[in-house]
C-alpha cells in the first residue's frame, strides 16, 4: 500500500528537517544549516536503499 503509517512518518520527518534547516538559516546558525543540508540527502539515500532491499517487487524480480 502506498499510504501506510511509515510513509507519513517518513514524509513528516523530511518536512521537519527541512523546516529546521530554514529556521537555522533564518537565525544565522550556518553550521546547523549545513549539517542538516548534508544529513537530508544521506537520510534519503539510506531510506531508498532500505526500501529497495525490503520491496516485494524487487524480491520478485530477482
Secondary structure, 3 states (H helix, E strand, C coil): CCCCHHHHHHHHHHHHHHHHHHHHHHCCCHHHHHHHHHHHHHHHHHHHHHHHHHCHHHHHHC
